[in-house]
Amino acid sequence: MMIAMALSCNPKMMIADEPTTALDVTIQAQILDLMNKLKEDFGASILLITHDLGVIADMAQSVAVMYTGKIVEYADVVELFTLPKHPYTQALMESIPKMDEPVPEDMMLRTIPGIVPSLHDLPTGCSFQERCSQALDLCGKKDPPLIEIGPGHLVRCWHYGQR
């Protein structure tokens, strides 16, 4: 019903915020197929907001990864999944279970250590610094700018560009 209401105005862009949350896999696939068909039929773009990396890999052309309300990396979906540059994006990709590789008995799924800081009390500098295995002294002093490190690939990290 919500999709039908959204399409009644013939939009050029549809915003879908967690459209498949709490749906079983079959219904999730049907919704994603419907969204793709509607995108083609209406010539519209879809801004998809989700935590589901599988949905992103299947649906997106380009991806913006956010941490504490800021874009930390933006790239083509294939490049982002194969060559992530920001330490947070790298940690996200490492946390995806690999179905084609056996998991050693003594290994758990990889997690990102620490906790997300409160949005009301963000640290000075990069908000990922306390959880980052690659943090520099500068990370605790200044928030890095979002810089282009390749065609269409943007990263907010002091490891790239000027320091």
N, C-alpha and C positions, 0 to 999 in steps of 0.2 A: 504494500500500500504506500509506504514512504517513497519507494522508487517511482511509482506511478505519479505521485504528487509532485515530486521533484522534476519529472520530465514534462509535466503539463505546460511549463513555460518555455519549452524548447531551449534549454540552457546550452551554452558553449562550454561550460565547465561544471562538473559534478564533484562535490566534496563528499567523500565516503569515510566517515570516522569509525574505525573498527567495525566494518560491515559484516564480518563473519564471526565475531566474538560469540561464544557460547552456542554455536551451531555445530551439528554433527558434520562429519566429513562430506557426506553426500549432499546435504543442503548447502554447505559451504561451496562446493564445486558448482552447484547450480546457480548460486548467487553470483559467483565470479564469472561464469559463462554468460549470464544475463548482462552483467556490467560490460563485458567485452562486446557483446552484440549491440547493446544500446550505444556504446561509444562509437561503433562503426556506423550504425544507422543514423545517429544524430550528428555525427562529425564532431563530437564533443571530447574534451579532455577530462580525465579523472584525477583528482588529487586524493590519493589513497593514504589514509593515516592508519598505521597498524604496527603492532609489535611482532607480527607473524612473519618471520624471514622467508618462509616458504611461499606465502602469498606475495611478498615483495618480488622474490625471484621469478615467480610465474606471471605477475601482472605488470610490473613496472618497466619503464624504459630508462628512467633516471631516478636516483634515490638521494634524499637528504637525510642523513643520520643526525639526530639531535640528542644532546645531553644537557640537562638542566635548562631547557628552554632555548638553547642556542644550537644552530647548525654547526657541527664539528667536521662534517665531511659531506661533499656533494659530488656525485659522479654518475656516469653511465652504469646501469645495473650490472652488466657483465664485468666491467672494470672494478667496481666496488666489491663484488663478491670474489674476484680472483686476485686483486691487488689492493686490499684496503691499506690506507696510509695512516689514519689517525689511530692512536693506541686504543681508544674505546671501540672503534669499528673493528680493529684487529681482534680484540678480546671477544666481541660479539661473534665474529666468524669462527673463532676457536671454540666457542661454546656450543656450536652446532654439532650434534652427534653425526658421525660418519658411518653410514650404514654399510659401506663397502669395505670397511676396515674392522678387523676384530679388535675388541676392547680388552686390554689386559685386565686380569681379575683384580689387580690391586689399584686400578684407576677408576676414578669417579668421573662424571661429566665435569668439564672445566667450568669454573665460575670466575666471576670478577670479584676479587677480594674487596672488603670494605663496604661502606654503605653510601648511597647517594646523599649528598649534602642537602640540607633544608633549603628550599628556594627563598626562604625568608632570611637565611643567614649563610649566603654563599661565601666561600673563602676568597681572599684576595688572589687575583691571578686566574689561572685556568681552574675551572671547577672540577676537572677530572684528576688534578694533580695528586690528590691523596690516595687515589686508587691506581695510579699509573706506574707501571714498572719502568718507564722510560723518562720519568720526570727529571727536569733540570732545575737548578736554583732559580732561574728566570721564571719558571712556571708558577712559583709562589709569589712572584712580585707583580707581574703584568699579565693581563688577559691577552692571549695571542690574537692577531687579526686573522680573518678568513682570507687565505691567499690562493691564487691559482698555481698549481704545481705542474699542470699539464693541460692540454686542451679540454676544457669543460670539467676539470677535476680540481675541486677546491678543498682545502684542509685548514682547520684552525688549530695549529700546533707549532710550537717554537722549534721543532726539529726541521722545519722547512722554511726557507726564505731567510730574511734578515732577522738578526737577534738584537 
